[in-house]
Amino acid sequence: MNTAIVIIGLAMLIFVIVFSLKRAKEKRKTWEAEREKIKAYGEKINEETRNRDK
């Protein structure tokens, strides 16, 4: 009985860890995509400013 409880507890712990890591990976991927969009927008504005001053 105790062995079964320990196994179930470990399985739940592993599930929580894997789920958390997966969610963190997705959040980082989303953050990087947003960062790239902001970077591209900034470069576009810089390019427009350079072309306007010429």
Secondary structure by P-SEA (a helix, b strand, c coil): caaaaaaaaaaaaaaaaaaaaaaaaaaaaaaaaaaaaaaaaaaaaaaaaaaaac
